[in-house]
Amino acid sequence: MRRAGDLEGIGDEAEAYTRQSQPGFKYAEYMAQARDDNLVVQVWLAVGGDEFVSTELLARETVRALRRTLALVPTA
């Protein structure tokens, strides 16, 4: 995967990666990882089909899932 950059405002540190490939169909992936103290969360969305799903759409939904997952964990 290709590094897509840091994600600001999520946990202590967060970064994203993306990839598009064609293993007989168009396959788009977006992965985001975040660390907040000792909690590490990774969300990876991948969609295959006749056309590539836009990186912007995958990024938006991945970051949304990442934020919601981090919010579920209570902090002391």
PDB file of N, CA, C and O in Angstrom, chain B, residues numbered from 101:
ATOM      1  N   MET B 101       0.839  -1.184   0.000  1.00  0.00           N
ATOM      2  CA  MET B 101       0.000   0.000   0.000  1.00  0.00           C
ATOM      3  C   MET B 101       0.880   1.242   0.000  1.00  0.00           C
ATOM      4  O   MET B 101       2.020   1.215   0.463  1.00  0.00           O
ATOM      5  N   ARG B 102       0.344   2.304  -0.514  1.00  0.00           N
ATOM      6  CA  ARG B 102       1.035   3.592  -0.594  1.00  0.00           C
ATOM      7  C   ARG B 102       0.549   4.474   0.549  1.00  0.00           C
ATOM      8  O   ARG B 102      -0.651   4.580   0.804  1.00  0.00           O
ATOM      9  N   ARG B 103       1.495   5.103   1.229  1.00  0.00           N
ATOM     10  CA  ARG B 103       1.154   5.972   2.356  1.00  0.00           C
ATOM     11  C   ARG B 103       0.381   7.183   1.842  1.00  0.00           C
ATOM     12  O   ARG B 103       0.813   7.866   0.914  1.00  0.00           O
ATOM     13  N   ALA B 104      -0.775   7.433   2.467  1.00  0.00           N
ATOM     14  CA  ALA B 104      -1.609   8.560   2.074  1.00  0.00           C
ATOM     15  C   ALA B 104      -1.413   9.757   2.995  1.00  0.00           C
ATOM     16  O   ALA B 104      -1.898  10.850   2.699  1.00  0.00           O
ATOM     17  N   GLY B 105      -0.704   9.565   4.114  1.00  0.00           N
ATOM     18  CA  GLY B 105      -0.398  10.693   4.992  1.00  0.00           C
ATOM     19  C   GLY B 105      -0.924  10.522   6.399  1.00  0.00           C
ATOM     20  O   GLY B 105      -1.602   9.547   6.725  1.00  0.00           O
ATOM     21  N   ASP B 106      -0.586  11.514   7.232  1.00  0.00           N
ATOM     22  CA  ASP B 106      -1.043  11.536   8.612  1.00  0.00           C
ATOM     23  C   ASP B 106      -2.489  11.998   8.672  1.00  0.00           C
ATOM     24  O   ASP B 106      -2.949  12.759   7.821  1.00  0.00           O
ATOM     25  N   LEU B 107      -3.194  11.530   9.682  1.00  0.00           N
ATOM     26  CA  LEU B 107      -4.566  11.964   9.928  1.00  0.00           C
ATOM     27  C   LEU B 107      -4.557  12.801  11.194  1.00  0.00           C
ATOM     28  O   LEU B 107      -4.259  12.293  12.275  1.00  0.00           O
ATOM     29  N   GLU B 108      -4.873  14.049  11.071  1.00  0.00           N
ATOM     30  CA  GLU B 108      -4.832  14.982  12.197  1.00  0.00           C
ATOM     31  C   GLU B 108      -6.083  14.857  13.067  1.00  0.00           C
ATOM     32  O   GLU B 108      -7.179  14.601  12.570  1.00  0.00           O
ATOM     33  N   GLY B 109      -5.898  15.043  14.372  1.00  0.00           N
ATOM     34  CA  GLY B 109      -7.017  15.092  15.292  1.00  0.00           C
ATOM     35  C   GLY B 109      -7.624  13.757  15.663  1.00  0.00           C
ATOM     36  O   GLY B 109      -8.735  13.703  16.190  1.00  0.00           O
ATOM     37  N   ILE B 110      -6.899  12.670  15.391  1.00  0.00           N
ATOM     38  CA  ILE B 110      -7.400  11.342  15.745  1.00  0.00           C
ATOM     39  C   ILE B 110      -6.365  10.686  16.648  1.00  0.00           C
ATOM     40  O   ILE B 110      -5.266  10.358  16.201  1.00  0.00           O
ATOM     41  N   GLY B 111      -6.710  10.494  17.912  1.00  0.00           N
ATOM     42  CA  GLY B 111      -5.820   9.846  18.851  1.00  0.00           C
ATOM     43  C   GLY B 111      -4.505  10.586  19.001  1.00  0.00           C
ATOM     44  O   GLY B 111      -4.398  11.767  18.670  1.00  0.00           O
ATOM     45  N   ASP B 112      -3.488   9.863  19.514  1.00  0.00           N
ATOM     46  CA  ASP B 112      -2.157  10.446  19.675  1.00  0.00           C
ATOM     47  C   ASP B 112      -1.425  10.531  18.343  1.00  0.00           C
ATOM     48  O   ASP B 112      -0.640  11.451  18.112  1.00  0.00           O
ATOM     49  N   GLU B 113      -1.684   9.577  17.483  1.00  0.00           N
ATOM     50  CA  GLU B 113      -1.125   9.600  16.127  1.00  0.00           C
ATOM     51  C   GLU B 113      -1.972   8.699  15.245  1.00  0.00           C
ATOM     52  O   GLU B 113      -2.520   7.697  15.704  1.00  0.00           O
ATOM     53  N   ALA B 114      -2.074   9.062  13.985  1.00  0.00           N
ATOM     54  CA  ALA B 114      -2.864   8.287  13.029  1.00  0.00           C
ATOM     55  C   ALA B 114      -2.321   8.518  11.633  1.00  0.00           C
ATOM     56  O   ALA B 114      -1.839   9.604  11.312  1.00  0.00           O
ATOM     57  N   GLU B 115      -2.406   7.478  10.802  1.00  0.00           N
ATOM     58  CA  GLU B 115      -1.946   7.583   9.418  1.00  0.00           C
ATOM     59  C   GLU B 115      -2.799   6.706   8.526  1.00  0.00           C
ATOM     60  O   GLU B 115      -3.498   5.809   8.997  1.00  0.00           O
ATOM     61  N   ALA B 116      -2.733   6.975   7.234  1.00  0.00           N
ATOM     62  CA  ALA B 116      -3.565   6.270   6.268  1.00  0.00           C
ATOM     63  C   ALA B 116      -2.728   5.756   5.100  1.00  0.00           C
ATOM     64  O   ALA B 116      -1.658   6.279   4.790  1.00  0.00           O
ATOM     65  N   TYR B 117      -3.259   4.704   4.462  1.00  0.00           N
ATOM     66  CA  TYR B 117      -2.628   4.079   3.304  1.00  0.00           C
ATOM     67  C   TYR B 117      -3.704   3.756   2.281  1.00  0.00           C
ATOM     68  O   TYR B 117      -4.862   3.538   2.638  1.00  0.00           O
ATOM     69  N   THR B 118      -3.324   3.726   1.008  1.00  0.00           N
ATOM     70  CA  THR B 118      -4.295   3.453  -0.047  1.00  0.00           C
ATOM     71  C   THR B 118      -3.652   2.591  -1.142  1.00  0.00           C
ATOM     72  O   THR B 118      -2.430   2.544  -1.286  1.00  0.00           O
ATOM     73  N   ARG B 119      -4.510   1.916  -1.904  1.00  0.00           N
ATOM     74  CA  ARG B 119      -4.015   1.128  -3.033  1.00  0.00           C
ATOM     75  C   ARG B 119      -5.167   0.856  -3.994  1.00  0.00           C
ATOM     76  O   ARG B 119      -6.310   0.653  -3.582  1.00  0.00           O
ATOM     77  N   GLN B 120      -4.842   0.856  -5.270  1.00  0.00           N
ATOM     78  CA  GLN B 120      -5.767   0.406  -6.305  1.00  0.00           C
ATOM     79  C   GLN B 120      -5.049  -0.668  -7.110  1.00  0.00           C
ATOM     80  O   GLN B 120      -3.884  -0.505  -7.474  1.00  0.00           O
ATOM     81  N   SER B 121      -5.747  -1.766  -7.388  1.00  0.00           N
ATOM     82  CA  SER B 121      -5.159  -2.849  -8.175  1.00  0.00           C
ATOM     83  C   SER B 121      -6.242  -3.430  -9.085  1.00  0.00           C
ATOM     84  O   SER B 121      -7.424  -3.114  -8.950  1.00  0.00           O
ATOM     85  N   GLN B 122      -5.813  -4.281 -10.007  1.00  0.00           N
ATOM     86  CA  GLN B 122      -6.745  -4.878 -10.953  1.00  0.00           C
ATOM     87  C   GLN B 122      -6.485  -6.380 -11.069  1.00  0.00           C
ATOM     88  O   GLN B 122      -5.916  -6.830 -12.064  1.00  0.00           O
ATOM     89  N   PRO B 123      -6.894  -7.161 -10.064  1.00  0.00           N
ATOM     90  CA  PRO B 123      -6.707  -8.617 -10.129  1.00  0.00           C
ATOM     91  C   PRO B 123      -7.849  -9.300 -10.893  1.00  0.00           C
ATOM     92  O   PRO B 123      -8.438 -10.261 -10.398  1.00  0.00           O
ATOM     93  N   GLY B 124      -8.159  -8.810 -12.087  1.00  0.00           N
ATOM     94  CA  GLY B 124      -9.282  -9.308 -12.864  1.00  0.00           C
ATOM     95  C   GLY B 124     -10.526  -8.439 -12.705  1.00  0.00           C
ATOM     96  O   GLY B 124     -11.519  -8.637 -13.405  1.00  0.00           O
ATOM     97  N   PHE B 125     -10.472  -7.488 -11.796  1.00  0.00           N
ATOM     98  CA  PHE B 125     -11.519  -6.502 -11.566  1.00  0.00           C
ATOM     99  C   PHE B 125     -10.850  -5.296 -10.913  1.00  0.00           C
ATOM    100  O   PHE B 125      -9.669  -5.358 -10.571  1.00  0.00           O
ATOM    101  N   LYS B 126     -11.574  -4.221 -10.740  1.00  0.00           N
ATOM    102  CA  LYS B 126     -10.987  -3.018 -10.132  1.00  0.00           C
ATOM    103  C   LYS B 126     -11.187  -3.090  -8.617  1.00  0.00           C
ATOM    104  O   LYS B 126     -12.309  -3.249  -8.135  1.00  0.00           O
ATOM    105  N   TYR B 127     -10.096  -2.972  -7.887  1.00  0.00           N
ATOM    106  CA  TYR B 127     -10.082  -3.189  -6.444  1.00  0.00           C
ATOM    107  C   TYR B 127      -9.443  -1.984  -5.762  1.00  0.00           C
ATOM    108  O   TYR B 127      -8.269  -1.692  -5.987  1.00  0.00           O
ATOM    109  N   ALA B 128     -10.208  -1.288  -4.936  1.00  0.00           N
ATOM    110  CA  ALA B 128      -9.720  -0.098  -4.237  1.00  0.00           C
ATOM    111  C   ALA B 128      -9.695  -0.381  -2.736  1.00  0.00           C
ATOM    112  O   ALA B 128     -10.641  -0.944  -2.185  1.00  0.00           O
ATOM    113  N   GLU B 129      -8.594   0.019  -2.078  1.00  0.00           N
ATOM    114  CA  GLU B 129      -8.429  -0.211  -0.649  1.00  0.00           C
ATOM    115  C   GLU B 129      -8.008   1.085   0.034  1.00  0.00           C
ATOM    116  O   GLU B 129      -7.319   1.921  -0.550  1.00  0.00           O
ATOM    117  N   TYR B 130      -8.438   1.230   1.280  1.00  0.00           N
ATOM    118  CA  TYR B 130      -8.014   2.357   2.107  1.00  0.00           C
ATOM    119  C   TYR B 130      -7.918   1.849   3.536  1.00  0.00           C
ATOM    120  O   TYR B 130      -8.863   1.250   4.050  1.00  0.00           O
ATOM    121  N   MET B 131      -6.786   2.085   4.175  1.00  0.00           N
ATOM    122  CA  MET B 131      -6.567   1.626   5.539  1.00  0.00           C
ATOM    123  C   MET B 131      -6.103   2.796   6.390  1.00  0.00           C
ATOM    124  O   MET B 131      -5.266   3.593   5.968  1.00  0.00           O
ATOM    125  N   ALA B 132      -6.656   2.890   7.595  1.00  0.00           N
ATOM    126  CA  ALA B 132      -6.233   3.909   8.546  1.00  0.00           C
ATOM    127  C   ALA B 132      -5.922   3.238   9.875  1.00  0.00           C
ATOM    128  O   ALA B 132      -6.639   2.341  10.317  1.00  0.00           O
ATOM    129  N   GLN B 133      -4.849   3.685  10.500  1.00  0.00           N
ATOM    130  CA  GLN B 133      -4.437   3.181  11.808  1.00  0.00           C
ATOM    131  C   GLN B 133      -4.317   4.364  12.752  1.00  0.00           C
ATOM    132  O   GLN B 133      -3.826   5.428  12.376  1.00  0.00           O
ATOM    133  N   ALA B 134      -4.774   4.165  13.993  1.00  0.00           N
ATOM    134  CA  ALA B 134      -4.655   5.216  14.993  1.00  0.00           C
ATOM    135  C   ALA B 134      -4.228   4.609  16.313  1.00  0.00           C
ATOM    136  O   ALA B 134      -4.589   3.480  16.648  1.00  0.00           O
ATOM    137  N   ARG B 135      -3.445   5.388  17.060  1.00  0.00           N
ATOM    138  CA  ARG B 135      -3.033   4.981  18.409  1.00  0.00           C
ATOM    139  C   ARG B 135      -3.485   6.064  19.372  1.00  0.00           C
ATOM    140  O   ARG B 135      -3.287   7.255  19.132  1.00  0.00           O
ATOM    141  N   ASP B 136      -4.092   5.631  20.461  1.00  0.00           N
ATOM    142  CA  ASP B 136      -4.501   6.529  21.529  1.00  0.00           C
ATOM    143  C   ASP B 136      -4.073   5.856  22.831  1.00  0.00           C
ATOM    144  O   ASP B 136      -4.690   4.879  23.254  1.00  0.00           O
ATOM    145  N   ASP B 137      -3.022   6.372  23.469  1.00  0.00           N
ATOM    146  CA  ASP B 137      -2.365   5.711  24.603  1.00  0.00           C
ATOM    147  C   ASP B 137      -1.949   4.308  24.178  1.00  0.00           C
ATOM    148  O   ASP B 137      -1.158   4.163  23.245  1.00  0.00           O
ATOM    149  N   ASN B 138      -2.467   3.261  24.845  1.00  0.00           N
ATOM    150  CA  ASN B 138      -2.053   1.907  24.470  1.00  0.00           C
ATOM    151  C   ASN B 138      -3.079   1.198  23.574  1.00  0.00           C
ATOM    152  O   ASN B 138      -2.952   0.002  23.313  1.00  0.00           O
ATOM    153  N   LEU B 139      -4.074   1.920  23.113  1.00  0.00           N
ATOM    154  CA  LEU B 139      -5.081   1.363  22.215  1.00  0.00           C
ATOM    155  C   LEU B 139      -4.682   1.647  20.771  1.00  0.00           C
ATOM    156  O   LEU B 139      -4.399   2.788  20.407  1.00  0.00           O
ATOM    157  N   VAL B 140      -4.661   0.600  19.957  1.00  0.00           N
ATOM    158  CA  VAL B 140      -4.383   0.750  18.529  1.00  0.00           C
ATOM    159  C   VAL B 140      -5.589   0.208  17.765  1.00  0.00           C
ATOM    160  O   VAL B 140      -6.044  -0.911  18.005  1.00  0.00           O
ATOM    161  N   VAL B 141      -6.093   1.016  16.847  1.00  0.00           N
ATOM    162  CA  VAL B 141      -7.241   0.629  16.037  1.00  0.00           C
ATOM    163  C   VAL B 141      -6.850   0.744  14.573  1.00  0.00           C
ATOM    164  O   VAL B 141      -6.221   1.716  14.156  1.00  0.00           O
ATOM    165  N   GLN B 142      -7.237  -0.268  13.798  1.00  0.00           N
ATOM    166  CA  GLN B 142      -6.992  -0.253  12.349  1.00  0.00           C
ATOM    167  C   GLN B 142      -8.313  -0.542  11.653  1.00  0.00           C
ATOM    168  O   GLN B 142      -9.007  -1.502  11.988  1.00  0.00           O
ATOM    169  N   VAL B 143      -8.650   0.291  10.690  1.00  0.00           N
ATOM    170  CA  VAL B 143      -9.839   0.083   9.869  1.00  0.00           C
ATOM    171  C   VAL B 143      -9.375  -0.008   8.424  1.00  0.00           C
ATOM    172  O   VAL B 143      -8.626   0.846   7.950  1.00  0.00           O
ATOM    173  N   TRP B 144      -9.820  -1.044   7.729  1.00  0.00           N
ATOM    174  CA  TRP B 144      -9.391  -1.281   6.358  1.00  0.00           C
ATOM    175  C   TRP B 144     -10.632  -1.564   5.522  1.00  0.00           C
ATOM    176  O   TRP B 144     -11.307  -2.572   5.730  1.00  0.00           O
ATOM    177  N   LEU B 145     -10.931  -0.684   4.586  1.00  0.00           N
ATOM    178  CA  LEU B 145     -12.049  -0.887   3.676  1.00  0.00           C
ATOM    179  C   LEU B 145     -11.504  -1.247   2.300  1.00  0.00           C
ATOM    180  O   LEU B 145     -10.543  -0.645   1.821  1.00  0.00           O
ATOM    181  N   ALA B 146     -12.131  -2.234   1.676  1.00  0.00           N
ATOM    182  CA  ALA B 146     -11.734  -2.654   0.334  1.00  0.00           C
ATOM    183  C   ALA B 146     -12.995  -2.969  -0.464  1.00  0.00           C
ATOM    184  O   ALA B 146     -13.893  -3.658   0.021  1.00  0.00           O
ATOM    185  N   VAL B 147     -13.052  -2.457  -1.694  1.00  0.00           N
ATOM    186  CA  VAL B 147     -14.220  -2.647  -2.541  1.00  0.00           C
ATOM    187  C   VAL B 147     -13.752  -3.028  -3.936  1.00  0.00           C
ATOM    188  O   VAL B 147     -12.859  -2.395  -4.500  1.00  0.00           O
ATOM    189  N   GLY B 148     -14.361  -4.065  -4.483  1.00  0.00           N
ATOM    190  CA  GLY B 148     -14.050  -4.488  -5.844  1.00  0.00           C
ATOM    191  C   GLY B 148     -15.267  -4.339  -6.739  1.00  0.00           C
ATOM    192  O   GLY B 148     -16.403  -4.407  -6.268  1.00  0.00           O
ATOM    193  N   GLY B 149     -15.032  -4.138  -8.025  1.00  0.00           N
ATOM    194  CA  GLY B 149     -16.148  -4.009  -8.960  1.00  0.00           C
ATOM    195  C   GLY B 149     -15.692  -3.629 -10.347  1.00  0.00           C
ATOM    196  O   GLY B 149     -14.524  -3.800 -10.698  1.00  0.00           O
ATOM    197  N   ASP B 150     -16.613  -3.114 -11.136  1.00  0.00           N
ATOM    198  CA  ASP B 150     -16.318  -2.728 -12.514  1.00  0.00           C
ATOM    199  C   ASP B 150     -15.543  -1.416 -12.600  1.00  0.00           C
ATOM    200  O   ASP B 150     -14.829  -1.179 -13.574  1.00  0.00           O
ATOM    201  N   GLU B 151     -15.684  -0.555 -11.576  1.00  0.00           N
ATOM    202  CA  GLU B 151     -14.995   0.740 -11.517  1.00  0.00           C
ATOM    203  C   GLU B 151     -14.333   0.876 -10.150  1.00  0.00           C
ATOM    204  O   GLU B 151     -14.772   0.261  -9.178  1.00  0.00           O
ATOM    205  N   PHE B 152     -13.282   1.679 -10.078  1.00  0.00           N
ATOM    206  CA  PHE B 152     -12.665   1.979  -8.789  1.00  0.00           C
ATOM    207  C   PHE B 152     -13.590   2.868  -7.970  1.00  0.00           C
ATOM    208  O   PHE B 152     -14.115   3.859  -8.477  1.00  0.00           O
ATOM    209  N   VAL B 153     -13.786   2.516  -6.714  1.00  0.00           N
ATOM    210  CA  VAL B 153     -14.467   3.416  -5.776  1.00  0.00           C
ATOM    211  C   VAL B 153     -13.490   4.546  -5.487  1.00  0.00           C
ATOM    212  O   VAL B 153     -12.291   4.301  -5.356  1.00  0.00           O
ATOM    213  N   SER B 154     -13.972   5.762  -5.388  1.00  0.00           N
ATOM    214  CA  SER B 154     -13.065   6.897  -5.216  1.00  0.00           C
ATOM    215  C   SER B 154     -12.322   6.808  -3.881  1.00  0.00           C
ATOM    216  O   SER B 154     -12.869   6.376  -2.866  1.00  0.00           O
ATOM    217  N   THR B 155     -11.072   7.227  -3.921  1.00  0.00           N
ATOM    218  CA  THR B 155     -10.250   7.255  -2.715  1.00  0.00           C
ATOM    219  C   THR B 155     -10.879   8.174  -1.676  1.00  0.00           C
ATOM    220  O   THR B 155     -10.822   7.878  -0.482  1.00  0.00           O
ATOM    221  N   GLU B 156     -11.476   9.278  -2.102  1.00  0.00           N
ATOM    222  CA  GLU B 156     -12.099  10.224  -1.183  1.00  0.00           C
ATOM    223  C   GLU B 156     -13.251   9.582  -0.419  1.00  0.00           C
ATOM    224  O   GLU B 156     -13.390   9.796   0.785  1.00  0.00           O
ATOM    225  N   LEU B 157     -14.069   8.802  -1.102  1.00  0.00           N
ATOM    226  CA  LEU B 157     -15.185   8.126  -0.447  1.00  0.00           C
ATOM    227  C   LEU B 157     -14.669   7.090   0.545  1.00  0.00           C
ATOM    228  O   LEU B 157     -15.137   7.031   1.682  1.00  0.00           O
ATOM    229  N   LEU B 158     -13.707   6.273   0.121  1.00  0.00           N
ATOM    230  CA  LEU B 158     -13.145   5.274   1.026  1.00  0.00           C
ATOM    231  C   LEU B 158     -12.491   5.942   2.234  1.00  0.00           C
ATOM    232  O   LEU B 158     -12.637   5.465   3.359  1.00  0.00           O
ATOM    233  N   ALA B 159     -11.772   7.039   2.008  1.00  0.00           N
ATOM    234  CA  ALA B 159     -11.116   7.750   3.108  1.00  0.00           C
ATOM    235  C   ALA B 159     -12.150   8.269   4.101  1.00  0.00           C
ATOM    236  O   ALA B 159     -11.997   8.094   5.310  1.00  0.00           O
ATOM    237  N   ARG B 160     -13.186   8.898   3.601  1.00  0.00           N
ATOM    238  CA  ARG B 160     -14.215   9.466   4.479  1.00  0.00           C
ATOM    239  C   ARG B 160     -14.858   8.390   5.353  1.00  0.00           C
ATOM    240  O   ARG B 160     -15.021   8.584   6.558  1.00  0.00           O
ATOM    241  N   GLU B 161     -15.222   7.259   4.752  1.00  0.00           N
ATOM    242  CA  GLU B 161     -15.897   6.199   5.497  1.00  0.00           C
ATOM    243  C   GLU B 161     -14.942   5.468   6.439  1.00  0.00           C
ATOM    244  O   GLU B 161     -15.348   5.048   7.523  1.00  0.00           O
ATOM    245  N   THR B 162     -13.691   5.313   6.044  1.00  0.00           N
ATOM    246  CA  THR B 162     -12.704   4.672   6.903  1.00  0.00           C
ATOM    247  C   THR B 162     -12.437   5.524   8.131  1.00  0.00           C
ATOM    248  O   THR B 162     -12.414   5.012   9.250  1.00  0.00           O
ATOM    249  N   VAL B 163     -12.236   6.812   7.934  1.00  0.00           N
ATOM    250  CA  VAL B 163     -11.973   7.720   9.064  1.00  0.00           C
ATOM    251  C   VAL B 163     -13.198   7.797   9.966  1.00  0.00           C
ATOM    252  O   VAL B 163     -13.057   7.864  11.187  1.00  0.00           O
ATOM    253  N   ARG B 164     -14.373   7.790   9.401  1.00  0.00           N
ATOM    254  CA  ARG B 164     -15.604   7.800  10.205  1.00  0.00           C
ATOM    255  C   ARG B 164     -15.660   6.558  11.100  1.00  0.00           C
ATOM    256  O   ARG B 164     -15.946   6.667  12.292  1.00  0.00           O
ATOM    257  N   ALA B 165     -15.390   5.391  10.534  1.00  0.00           N
ATOM    258  CA  ALA B 165     -15.392   4.150  11.317  1.00  0.00           C
ATOM    259  C   ALA B 165     -14.293   4.155  12.377  1.00  0.00           C
ATOM    260  O   ALA B 165     -14.500   3.671  13.489  1.00  0.00           O
ATOM    261  N   LEU B 166     -13.141   4.695  12.039  1.00  0.00           N
ATOM    262  CA  LEU B 166     -12.031   4.781  12.988  1.00  0.00           C
ATOM    263  C   LEU B 166     -12.405   5.667  14.176  1.00  0.00           C
ATOM    264  O   LEU B 166     -12.191   5.283  15.326  1.00  0.00           O
ATOM    265  N   ARG B 167     -12.954   6.833  13.907  1.00  0.00           N
ATOM    266  CA  ARG B 167     -13.368   7.743  14.987  1.00  0.00           C
ATOM    267  C   ARG B 167     -14.442   7.102  15.873  1.00  0.00           C
ATOM    268  O   ARG B 167     -14.376   7.200  17.098  1.00  0.00           O
ATOM    269  N   ARG B 168     -15.413   6.459  15.264  1.00  0.00           N
ATOM    270  CA  ARG B 168     -16.493   5.827  16.037  1.00  0.00           C
ATOM    271  C   ARG B 168     -15.961   4.682  16.893  1.00  0.00           C
ATOM    272  O   ARG B 168     -16.393   4.501  18.032  1.00  0.00           O
ATOM    273  N   THR B 169     -15.041   3.923  16.356  1.00  0.00           N
ATOM    274  CA  THR B 169     -14.466   2.819  17.121  1.00  0.00           C
ATOM    275  C   THR B 169     -13.672   3.334  18.313  1.00  0.00           C
ATOM    276  O   THR B 169     -13.812   2.816  19.421  1.00  0.00           O
ATOM    277  N   LEU B 170     -12.843   4.346  18.099  1.00  0.00           N
ATOM    278  CA  LEU B 170     -12.092   4.927  19.208  1.00  0.00           C
ATOM    279  C   LEU B 170     -13.031   5.493  20.271  1.00  0.00           C
ATOM    280  O   LEU B 170     -12.724   5.408  21.460  1.00  0.00           O
ATOM    281  N   ALA B 171     -14.151   6.059  19.879  1.00  0.00           N
ATOM    282  CA  ALA B 171     -15.099   6.651  20.831  1.00  0.00           C
ATOM    283  C   ALA B 171     -15.792   5.595  21.696  1.00  0.00           C
ATOM    284  O   ALA B 171     -16.297   5.920  22.770  1.00  0.00           O
ATOM    285  N   LEU B 172     -15.825   4.348  21.250  1.00  0.00           N
ATOM    286  CA  LEU B 172     -16.468   3.284  22.012  1.00  0.00           C
ATOM    287  C   LEU B 172     -15.667   2.842  23.231  1.00  0.00           C
ATOM    288  O   LEU B 172     -16.223   2.277  24.173  1.00  0.00           O
ATOM    289  N   VAL B 173     -14.373   3.098  23.210  1.00  0.00           N
ATOM    290  CA  VAL B 173     -13.499   2.617  24.274  1.00  0.00           C
ATOM    291  C   VAL B 173     -13.408   3.676  25.366  1.00  0.00           C
ATOM    292  O   VAL B 173     -12.985   4.803  25.107  1.00  0.00           O
ATOM    293  N   PRO B 174     -13.809   3.313  26.602  1.00  0.00           N
ATOM    294  CA  PRO B 174     -13.729   4.308  27.678  1.00  0.00           C
ATOM    295  C   PRO B 174     -12.283   4.631  28.028  1.00  0.00           C
ATOM    296  O   PRO B 174     -11.402   3.775  27.948  1.00  0.00           O
ATOM    297  N   THR B 175     -12.058   5.868  28.412  1.00  0.00           N
ATOM    298  CA  THR B 175     -10.723   6.286  28.858  1.00  0.00           C
ATOM    299  C   THR B 175     -10.779   6.589  30.350  1.00  0.00           C
ATOM    300  O   THR B 175     -11.811   6.998  30.883  1.00  0.00           O
ATOM    301  N   ALA B 176      -9.658   6.379  31.000  1.00  0.00           N
ATOM    302  CA  ALA B 176      -9.616   6.604  32.460  1.00  0.00           C
ATOM    303  C   ALA B 176      -9.175   8.008  32.772  1.00  0.00           C
ATOM    304  O   ALA B 176      -9.080   8.380  33.942  1.00  0.00           O
TER     305      ALA B 176
END
